[in-house]
Amino acid sequence: MSRKSFIAMIIVFALFTSMHSGCGGSSSSTSYSTNGDTVTSNDQSGNTTSGDQSGTPPTSNDQPGTPPTSNDQSGDDNNSDNSNTNSNTSGGLTFSPDSYTTGTVSGVSYRAYTNITYVASPVNESYQRMSIFIPETYISGGTINGYTASTAPIFMPNSVGGYMAGQISSPNASNSAGQALAKGYVVVSPALRGRNVSNGTAPACIVDYKAAVRYLKANKSNLPAGDTSKIISSGTSAGGAISALLGATGNSSDYDTWLDAIGAADATDDIFASMCYCPITNLDNADGAYEWTFGGSSTASTTLASQFIAYVNGLGLGYTLNSDGSGTFADYLESTGITLSTYGATRDKTQIPAFDRLDLSSAENNEFGDKHFTDYGYSNNTATTNGMADSAIIKAMNPMNYIGTADTAKYWRIRHGTEDRDTSIAIPALLALKLENSGCTVDFEPAQGERHGGDYDLDELFDWIDSICK
Ligand code: DHB
Protein backbone atom coordinates (compact mmCIF):
# COMPACT_ATOMS: atom_id res chain seq x y z
CA MET A 1 0.00 0.00 0.00
CA SER A 2 1.31 3.46 -0.87
CA ARG A 3 2.04 5.98 1.87
CA LYS A 4 -0.75 8.19 0.47
CA SER A 5 -3.42 5.51 0.57
CA PHE A 6 -2.26 4.45 4.03
CA ILE A 7 -2.74 8.04 5.27
CA ALA A 8 -6.14 8.23 3.51
CA MET A 9 -7.15 5.00 5.22
CA ILE A 10 -6.15 6.40 8.61
CA ILE A 11 -8.19 9.57 7.96
CA VAL A 12 -11.26 7.55 6.95
CA PHE A 13 -10.85 5.37 10.05
CA ALA A 14 -10.49 8.46 12.28
CA LEU A 15 -13.61 10.02 10.75
CA PHE A 16 -15.52 6.78 11.18
CA THR A 17 -14.43 6.51 14.80
CA SER A 18 -15.34 10.10 15.56
CA MET A 19 -18.78 9.58 14.04
CA HIS A 20 -19.41 6.46 16.01
CA SER A 21 -18.06 7.23 19.43
CA GLY A 22 -17.69 10.10 21.82
CA CYS A 23 -20.34 12.69 22.45
CA GLY A 24 -23.34 12.93 20.20
CA GLY A 25 -22.62 9.56 18.58
CA SER A 26 -25.34 8.64 16.11
CA SER A 27 -26.49 10.36 16.71
CA SER A 28 -66.29 4.01 26.49
CA SER A 29 -64.94 4.39 29.40
CA THR A 30 -64.26 4.72 33.02
CA SER A 31 -63.01 7.87 34.57
CA TYR A 32 -61.06 8.28 37.72
CA SER A 33 -59.28 11.12 39.29
CA THR A 34 -55.65 11.35 40.27
CA ASN A 35 -54.57 14.42 42.20
CA GLY A 36 -57.37 16.31 40.55
CA ASP A 37 -56.38 15.15 37.06
CA THR A 38 -58.76 13.08 35.00
CA VAL A 39 -57.88 9.82 33.36
CA THR A 40 -60.36 8.28 30.97
CA SER A 41 -60.05 4.84 29.58
CA ASN A 42 -60.58 4.61 25.86
CA ASP A 43 -58.52 1.51 25.63
CA GLN A 44 -59.18 -0.75 22.73
CA SER A 45 -57.03 -3.47 24.18
CA GLY A 46 -59.45 -4.38 26.92
CA ASN A 47 -56.88 -3.53 29.54
CA THR A 48 -57.08 -0.97 32.28
CA THR A 49 -54.45 1.54 33.16
CA SER A 50 -52.48 1.38 36.33
CA GLY A 51 -53.28 3.88 39.01
CA ASP A 52 -51.24 6.87 39.86
CA GLN A 53 -47.70 6.29 40.94
CA SER A 54 -45.73 9.14 42.28
CA GLY A 55 -42.90 10.21 40.05
CA THR A 56 -40.81 11.12 43.04
CA PRO A 57 -38.06 8.63 43.66
CA PRO A 58 -37.51 7.70 47.27
CA THR A 59 -34.96 9.90 48.95
CA SER A 60 -33.04 9.27 52.09
CA ASN A 61 -33.67 12.65 53.69
CA ASP A 62 -35.13 11.06 56.77
CA GLN A 63 -32.17 8.81 57.36
CA PRO A 64 -29.11 10.66 56.18
CA GLY A 65 -26.64 8.49 54.37
CA THR A 66 -28.92 5.52 54.19
CA PRO A 67 -30.27 4.43 50.84
CA PRO A 68 -33.98 3.74 50.72
CA THR A 69 -34.73 0.21 51.75
CA SER A 70 -37.04 -2.13 50.03
CA ASN A 71 -40.49 -2.72 51.37
CA ASP A 72 -40.49 -5.88 49.31
CA GLN A 73 -37.59 -8.11 50.21
CA SER A 74 -39.61 -11.20 49.39
CA GLY A 75 -38.51 -11.53 45.82
CA ASP A 76 -42.20 -11.65 44.99
CA ASP A 77 -42.77 -9.73 41.81
CA ASN A 78 -46.44 -9.01 42.31
CA ASN A 79 -46.19 -5.34 41.78
CA SER A 80 -49.67 -3.93 41.97
CA ASP A 81 -48.58 -0.70 40.33
CA ASN A 82 -47.36 -2.43 37.23
CA SER A 83 -49.67 -5.40 37.33
CA ASN A 84 -51.86 -4.95 34.28
CA THR A 85 -51.35 -7.18 31.33
CA ASN A 86 -50.62 -5.39 28.15
CA SER A 87 -51.63 -6.43 24.71
CA ASN A 88 -50.16 -3.49 22.86
CA THR A 89 -47.21 -5.54 21.79
CA SER A 90 -48.77 -8.98 21.74
CA GLY A 91 -46.87 -11.26 19.44
CA GLY A 92 -43.82 -9.03 19.13
CA LEU A 93 -42.27 -5.67 19.72
CA THR A 94 -44.41 -3.64 17.36
CA PHE A 95 -46.05 -0.60 18.90
CA SER A 96 -49.76 -0.35 18.21
CA PRO A 97 -50.98 3.27 17.93
CA ASP A 98 -54.63 2.19 18.35
CA SER A 99 -54.40 0.85 21.87
CA TYR A 100 -54.56 3.74 24.32
CA THR A 101 -56.37 5.45 27.13
CA THR A 102 -56.74 9.19 27.55
CA GLY A 103 -56.14 11.56 30.42
CA THR A 104 -55.74 15.20 31.33
CA VAL A 105 -53.09 16.76 33.52
CA SER A 106 -53.02 20.47 34.33
CA GLY A 107 -55.29 21.14 31.37
CA VAL A 108 -53.21 19.10 28.92
CA SER A 109 -54.99 16.16 27.30
CA TYR A 110 -52.86 13.16 26.47
CA ARG A 111 -52.98 9.65 25.13
CA ALA A 112 -51.54 6.97 27.39
CA TYR A 113 -50.10 3.78 25.91
CA THR A 114 -49.71 1.84 29.10
CA ASN A 115 -47.80 -1.19 30.29
CA ILE A 116 -46.07 -2.02 27.05
CA THR A 117 -43.69 -4.94 27.44
CA TYR A 118 -40.52 -3.65 25.82
CA VAL A 119 -38.65 -6.93 25.38
CA ALA A 120 -39.60 -10.12 23.56
CA SER A 121 -38.36 -12.55 26.23
CA PRO A 122 -38.98 -10.87 29.58
CA VAL A 123 -37.49 -12.45 32.67
CA ASN A 124 -39.59 -10.26 34.97
CA GLU A 125 -42.55 -8.96 33.03
CA SER A 126 -43.90 -6.92 35.94
CA TYR A 127 -40.97 -4.58 35.45
CA GLN A 128 -39.89 -4.90 31.81
CA ARG A 129 -42.69 -2.65 30.69
CA MET A 130 -43.28 1.02 30.16
CA SER A 131 -45.94 3.60 29.43
CA ILE A 132 -45.84 6.27 26.73
CA PHE A 133 -47.75 9.53 27.15
CA ILE A 134 -48.40 11.75 24.14
CA PRO A 135 -50.04 15.21 24.16
CA GLU A 136 -53.31 14.94 22.23
CA THR A 137 -52.52 18.20 20.41
CA TYR A 138 -49.93 16.39 18.30
CA ILE A 139 -52.45 13.85 17.05
CA SER A 140 -54.44 16.61 15.38
CA GLY A 141 -51.32 18.24 13.90
CA GLY A 142 -50.98 21.00 16.51
CA THR A 143 -47.93 22.50 18.16
CA ILE A 144 -46.93 22.94 21.80
CA ASN A 145 -44.06 25.15 22.95
CA GLY A 146 -42.83 25.29 19.36
CA TYR A 147 -42.73 21.51 18.96
CA THR A 148 -44.71 19.35 16.55
CA ALA A 149 -45.43 15.61 16.54
CA SER A 150 -42.18 14.96 14.71
CA THR A 151 -39.94 17.34 16.68
CA ALA A 152 -41.22 16.77 20.24
CA PRO A 153 -38.37 15.63 22.54
CA ILE A 154 -38.90 12.35 24.40
CA PHE A 155 -38.44 12.82 28.15
CA MET A 156 -37.67 9.46 29.73
CA PRO A 157 -37.18 9.66 33.51
CA ASN A 158 -36.67 6.56 35.62
CA SER A 159 -37.90 6.13 39.18
CA VAL A 160 -35.13 3.88 40.47
CA GLY A 161 -34.07 4.58 44.07
CA GLY A 162 -31.65 2.66 46.25
CA TYR A 163 -30.85 0.42 43.28
CA MET A 164 -34.32 -1.05 43.70
CA ALA A 165 -36.73 -1.61 40.85
CA GLY A 166 -38.27 1.50 39.31
CA GLN A 167 -41.96 1.65 38.61
CA ILE A 168 -43.99 3.33 35.90
CA SER A 169 -45.03 6.87 36.86
CA SER A 170 -48.28 8.22 35.52
CA PRO A 171 -48.39 11.97 34.90
CA ASN A 172 -49.82 14.16 37.65
CA ALA A 173 -49.76 17.87 38.27
CA SER A 174 -46.75 17.71 40.57
CA ASN A 175 -44.46 15.14 39.00
CA SER A 176 -41.96 15.58 36.19
CA ALA A 177 -44.02 13.44 33.80
CA GLY A 178 -47.07 15.69 34.16
CA GLN A 179 -45.09 18.90 33.89
CA ALA A 180 -43.11 17.62 30.89
CA LEU A 181 -46.34 16.96 28.95
CA ALA A 182 -47.32 20.61 29.45
CA LYS A 183 -43.96 21.59 27.90
CA GLY A 184 -44.85 19.57 24.81
CA TYR A 185 -42.57 16.62 25.44
CA VAL A 186 -43.58 13.05 24.84
CA VAL A 187 -43.08 11.26 28.16
CA VAL A 188 -41.89 7.67 28.40
CA SER A 189 -41.92 6.08 31.83
CA PRO A 190 -40.18 2.70 31.98
CA ALA A 191 -40.28 0.30 34.89
CA LEU A 192 -36.81 -1.19 35.39
CA ARG A 193 -35.67 -4.21 37.36
CA GLY A 194 -33.74 -3.63 40.57
CA ARG A 195 -32.06 -5.55 43.35
CA ASN A 196 -35.32 -6.17 45.28
CA VAL A 197 -37.04 -8.17 42.51
CA SER A 198 -36.21 -11.45 40.87
CA ASN A 199 -33.50 -11.38 38.21
CA GLY A 200 -33.01 -7.78 39.22
CA THR A 201 -29.41 -7.36 40.39
CA ALA A 202 -26.73 -5.61 38.30
CA PRO A 203 -26.67 -5.02 35.42
CA ALA A 204 -30.46 -5.51 35.06
CA CYS A 205 -31.43 -1.86 35.62
CA ILE A 206 -29.27 -0.49 32.81
CA VAL A 207 -29.97 -3.40 30.48
CA ASP A 208 -33.71 -2.73 30.86
CA TYR A 209 -33.31 1.03 30.36
CA LYS A 210 -31.40 0.36 27.15
CA ALA A 211 -33.99 -2.18 26.01
CA ALA A 212 -36.74 0.41 26.51
CA VAL A 213 -34.79 2.88 24.35
CA ARG A 214 -34.29 0.21 21.70
CA TYR A 215 -38.03 -0.46 21.67
CA LEU A 216 -38.74 3.23 21.03
CA LYS A 217 -36.16 3.48 18.28
CA ALA A 218 -37.34 0.26 16.62
CA ASN A 219 -40.85 1.75 16.61
CA LYS A 220 -39.77 5.19 15.42
CA SER A 221 -42.19 5.18 12.50
CA ASN A 222 -45.09 3.68 14.50
CA LEU A 223 -45.10 6.27 17.29
CA PRO A 224 -47.78 8.96 16.79
CA ALA A 225 -45.33 11.60 18.11
CA GLY A 226 -41.85 12.01 19.55
CA ASP A 227 -38.41 12.45 18.03
CA THR A 228 -36.39 9.33 18.86
CA SER A 229 -33.16 11.22 18.13
CA LYS A 230 -34.02 13.53 21.06
CA ILE A 231 -34.37 11.11 23.98
CA ILE A 232 -33.50 12.67 27.35
CA SER A 233 -33.07 10.45 30.40
CA SER A 234 -33.39 11.61 34.00
CA GLY A 235 -33.08 10.10 37.44
CA THR A 236 -32.16 10.72 41.05
CA SER A 237 -29.51 9.03 43.19
CA ALA A 238 -29.29 5.39 42.04
CA GLY A 239 -31.72 6.54 39.32
CA GLY A 240 -29.25 9.34 38.49
CA ALA A 241 -26.55 6.70 38.19
CA ILE A 242 -28.70 4.71 35.74
CA SER A 243 -29.44 7.88 33.80
CA ALA A 244 -25.67 8.52 33.59
CA LEU A 245 -25.09 4.96 32.43
CA LEU A 246 -27.72 5.24 29.73
CA GLY A 247 -26.18 8.50 28.55
CA ALA A 248 -22.60 7.25 28.62
CA THR A 249 -22.84 3.77 27.14
CA GLY A 250 -24.81 4.22 23.90
CA ASN A 251 -24.53 1.19 21.61
CA SER A 252 -21.67 -0.37 23.55
CA SER A 253 -21.37 -4.03 22.61
CA ASP A 254 -20.59 -4.83 26.26
CA TYR A 255 -24.33 -5.11 26.91
CA ASP A 256 -25.26 -7.15 23.82
CA THR A 257 -25.33 -10.57 25.47
CA TRP A 258 -27.64 -9.32 28.23
CA LEU A 259 -29.84 -7.44 25.77
CA ASP A 260 -30.06 -10.46 23.46
CA ALA A 261 -31.02 -12.70 26.39
CA ILE A 262 -34.16 -10.65 27.10
CA GLY A 263 -35.05 -10.19 23.44
CA ALA A 264 -34.39 -6.46 23.19
CA ALA A 265 -35.49 -4.88 19.92
CA ASP A 266 -32.97 -4.70 17.12
CA ALA A 267 -32.14 -1.00 17.27
CA THR A 268 -29.58 1.41 18.66
CA ASP A 269 -29.69 2.64 22.28
CA ASP A 270 -27.72 5.88 22.28
CA ILE A 271 -29.58 8.91 23.62
CA PHE A 272 -29.41 12.66 23.12
CA ALA A 273 -29.09 13.98 26.65
CA SER A 274 -28.91 12.90 30.27
CA MET A 275 -30.06 14.58 33.49
CA CYS A 276 -28.40 13.17 36.60
CA TYR A 277 -29.43 14.26 40.10
CA CYS A 278 -26.91 13.25 42.80
CA PRO A 279 -25.84 10.11 40.96
CA ILE A 280 -24.65 7.28 43.23
CA THR A 281 -22.24 6.21 40.53
CA ASN A 282 -18.61 5.27 39.88
CA LEU A 283 -19.06 2.79 42.70
CA ASP A 284 -15.57 1.37 42.31
CA ASN A 285 -14.12 4.74 43.36
CA ALA A 286 -16.89 6.10 45.57
CA ASP A 287 -15.35 4.76 48.79
CA GLY A 288 -12.08 6.58 48.14
CA ALA A 289 -13.90 9.78 47.18
CA TYR A 290 -15.92 9.55 50.38
CA GLU A 291 -12.80 9.28 52.55
CA TRP A 292 -10.93 11.99 50.61
CA THR A 293 -13.90 14.30 51.27
CA PHE A 294 -15.24 13.30 54.68
CA GLY A 295 -12.49 11.05 56.04
CA GLY A 296 -10.55 10.97 59.27
CA SER A 297 -7.18 9.71 60.37
CA SER A 298 -7.87 5.99 60.61
CA THR A 299 -5.75 3.69 58.47
CA ALA A 300 -8.81 2.56 56.51
CA SER A 301 -9.81 6.13 55.76
CA THR A 302 -6.34 7.33 54.74
CA THR A 303 -5.70 4.22 52.63
CA LEU A 304 -8.92 4.72 50.69
CA ALA A 305 -8.29 8.47 50.35
CA SER A 306 -4.84 7.79 48.85
CA GLN A 307 -6.39 5.34 46.41
CA PHE A 308 -8.73 8.12 45.31
CA ILE A 309 -5.86 10.58 44.88
CA ALA A 310 -4.08 8.07 42.64
CA TYR A 311 -7.33 7.49 40.71
CA VAL A 312 -7.89 11.22 40.07
CA ASN A 313 -4.27 11.67 38.98
CA GLY A 314 -4.53 8.69 36.64
CA LEU A 315 -7.64 10.00 34.88
CA GLY A 316 -5.62 12.53 32.91
CA LEU A 317 -8.33 15.18 33.08
CA GLY A 318 -5.95 18.05 33.77
CA TYR A 319 -6.92 18.20 37.44
CA THR A 320 -4.76 16.54 40.04
CA LEU A 321 -4.40 16.01 43.79
CA ASN A 322 -1.33 16.10 46.00
CA SER A 323 -0.67 13.43 48.58
CA ASP A 324 -2.06 15.71 51.31
CA GLY A 325 -5.38 15.88 49.43
CA SER A 326 -5.02 19.45 48.16
CA GLY A 327 -4.60 20.26 44.48
CA THR A 328 -6.23 21.56 41.35
CA PHE A 329 -9.14 19.12 41.55
CA ALA A 330 -9.98 20.44 45.03
CA ASP A 331 -9.64 24.00 43.67
CA TYR A 332 -11.98 23.11 40.82
CA LEU A 333 -14.65 21.89 43.27
CA GLU A 334 -14.32 25.12 45.27
CA SER A 335 -14.71 27.11 42.06
CA THR A 336 -18.11 25.46 41.43
CA GLY A 337 -19.44 26.76 44.75
CA ILE A 338 -18.58 24.01 47.22
CA THR A 339 -16.72 24.95 50.39
CA LEU A 340 -14.79 21.77 51.04
CA SER A 341 -13.91 22.53 54.65
CA THR A 342 -17.58 22.96 55.61
CA TYR A 343 -18.93 20.32 53.28
CA GLY A 344 -16.35 17.74 54.35
CA ALA A 345 -16.82 18.34 58.07
CA THR A 346 -19.71 15.90 58.47
CA ARG A 347 -20.17 12.46 57.04
CA ASP A 348 -23.53 10.72 56.80
CA LYS A 349 -22.29 7.24 55.94
CA THR A 350 -20.66 6.07 59.11
CA GLN A 351 -19.00 2.86 57.94
CA ILE A 352 -15.64 2.66 56.19
CA PRO A 353 -15.78 1.80 53.34
CA ALA A 354 -19.07 3.62 52.81
CA PHE A 355 -20.20 1.63 49.77
CA ASP A 356 -18.37 -1.69 49.42
CA ARG A 357 -18.86 -2.56 53.06
CA LEU A 358 -16.63 -5.19 54.55
CA ASP A 359 -19.62 -7.09 55.93
CA LEU A 360 -21.41 -6.94 52.56
CA SER A 361 -24.33 -5.05 54.13
CA SER A 362 -24.76 -2.08 51.78
CA ALA A 363 -27.38 -1.50 49.12
CA GLU A 364 -24.54 -1.58 46.60
CA ASN A 365 -23.28 -4.96 47.84
CA ASN A 366 -26.84 -6.18 47.43
CA GLU A 367 -27.02 -4.69 43.92
CA PHE A 368 -23.96 -6.76 43.01
CA GLY A 369 -25.59 -9.95 44.35
CA ASP A 370 -24.23 -9.63 47.91
CA LYS A 371 -20.68 -9.41 46.64
CA HIS A 372 -17.78 -7.00 46.77
CA PHE A 373 -16.97 -4.73 43.86
CA THR A 374 -13.61 -3.32 44.98
CA ASP A 375 -10.31 -5.02 45.74
CA TYR A 376 -10.26 -3.22 49.10
CA GLY A 377 -13.61 -4.68 50.13
CA TYR A 378 -12.73 -8.15 48.92
CA SER A 379 -9.32 -8.18 50.60
CA ASN A 380 -10.66 -6.94 53.92
CA ASN A 381 -13.92 -8.92 53.93
CA THR A 382 -15.49 -9.61 57.33
CA ALA A 383 -18.66 -11.34 56.13
CA THR A 384 -19.02 -15.07 56.56
CA THR A 385 -18.92 -15.51 52.81
CA ASN A 386 -16.67 -13.59 50.46
CA GLY A 387 -17.10 -13.05 46.77
CA MET A 388 -16.18 -10.54 44.10
CA ALA A 389 -18.72 -9.52 41.51
CA ASP A 390 -18.01 -10.43 37.90
CA SER A 391 -15.59 -7.90 36.41
CA ALA A 392 -17.74 -7.49 33.28
CA ILE A 393 -20.68 -6.47 35.49
CA ILE A 394 -18.60 -4.07 37.58
CA LYS A 395 -17.36 -2.48 34.35
CA ALA A 396 -20.87 -2.28 32.86
CA MET A 397 -22.17 -0.44 35.95
CA ASN A 398 -19.68 2.44 35.74
CA PRO A 399 -20.31 5.17 33.13
CA MET A 400 -16.71 6.41 33.49
CA ASN A 401 -15.61 3.34 31.51
CA TYR A 402 -17.60 4.33 28.44
CA ILE A 403 -17.44 8.11 28.13
CA GLY A 404 -15.91 8.95 24.79
CA THR A 405 -15.58 5.35 23.65
CA ALA A 406 -19.27 4.48 23.32
CA ASP A 407 -21.85 6.69 21.58
CA THR A 408 -22.07 8.96 24.59
CA ALA A 409 -24.92 11.50 24.76
CA LYS A 410 -23.89 14.98 23.67
CA TYR A 411 -25.70 16.94 26.40
CA TRP A 412 -25.54 16.53 30.17
CA ARG A 413 -27.01 18.29 33.17
CA ILE A 414 -25.67 17.18 36.56
CA ARG A 415 -26.77 18.48 39.97
CA HIS A 416 -25.64 17.53 43.46
CA GLY A 417 -26.95 19.22 46.61
CA THR A 418 -24.48 21.08 48.81
CA GLU A 419 -26.12 19.33 51.80
CA ASP A 420 -26.00 15.88 50.16
CA ARG A 421 -23.52 13.49 51.73
CA ASP A 422 -24.83 10.20 50.32
CA THR A 423 -21.84 10.26 47.99
CA SER A 424 -19.02 12.78 47.70
CA ILE A 425 -19.63 15.62 45.26
CA ALA A 426 -16.26 14.63 43.82
CA ILE A 427 -18.06 11.74 42.09
CA PRO A 428 -20.50 13.79 39.95
CA ALA A 429 -17.73 16.39 39.44
CA LEU A 430 -15.42 13.77 37.92
CA LEU A 431 -18.28 12.55 35.77
CA ALA A 432 -18.75 16.12 34.52
CA LEU A 433 -15.03 16.68 33.92
CA LYS A 434 -14.59 13.43 32.03
CA LEU A 435 -17.60 14.23 29.84
CA GLU A 436 -16.27 17.72 29.10
CA ASN A 437 -12.88 16.28 28.35
CA SER A 438 -14.51 14.02 25.76
CA GLY A 439 -16.25 16.91 24.01
CA CYS A 440 -19.69 16.66 25.63
CA THR A 441 -21.59 19.79 26.59
CA VAL A 442 -22.04 19.68 30.35
CA ASP A 443 -24.01 21.84 32.74
CA PHE A 444 -22.73 20.87 36.20
CA GLU A 445 -23.48 22.78 39.39
CA PRO A 446 -23.79 22.08 43.07
CA ALA A 447 -27.41 22.79 44.05
CA GLN A 448 -27.16 25.22 46.96
CA GLY A 449 -28.97 24.04 50.08
CA GLU A 450 -30.32 20.83 48.54
CA ARG A 451 -30.08 17.52 50.35
CA HIS A 452 -30.16 14.12 48.65
CA GLY A 453 -32.95 14.34 46.11
CA GLY A 454 -33.97 15.48 42.66
CA ASP A 455 -36.64 17.18 40.56
CA TYR A 456 -36.39 20.34 42.73
CA ASP A 457 -35.73 22.57 39.72
CA LEU A 458 -38.03 21.26 37.00
CA ASP A 459 -38.51 24.69 35.39
CA GLU A 460 -34.73 25.00 34.92
CA LEU A 461 -34.50 21.40 33.75
CA PHE A 462 -37.12 22.02 31.07
CA ASP A 463 -35.47 25.30 30.04
CA TRP A 464 -32.26 23.33 29.57
CA ILE A 465 -34.09 20.71 27.48
CA ASP A 466 -35.59 23.44 25.32
CA SER A 467 -32.18 25.08 24.91
CA ILE A 468 -30.62 21.89 23.53
CA CYS A 469 -33.61 20.71 21.47
CA LYS A 470 -34.66 23.89 19.69
C1 DHB B 1 -29.37 5.82 47.15
C2 DHB B 1 -28.81 6.44 48.24
C3 DHB B 1 -27.62 5.97 48.75
O1 DHB B 1 -27.00 6.54 49.81
C4 DHB B 1 -27.01 4.85 48.19
O2 DHB B 1 -25.87 4.39 48.74
C5 DHB B 1 -27.58 4.24 47.09
C6 DHB B 1 -28.75 4.73 46.57
C7 DHB B 1 -30.66 6.35 46.59
O3 DHB B 1 -31.29 7.21 47.23
O4 DHB B 1 -31.06 5.90 45.51
Residues whose N, C-alpha, C, O or C-beta is under 5 A from the ligand:
A	BS01	DHB	P58 T59 S60 G65 T66 P67 P68 G161 G162 Y163 T236 S237 A238 G239 I280 A363 D422
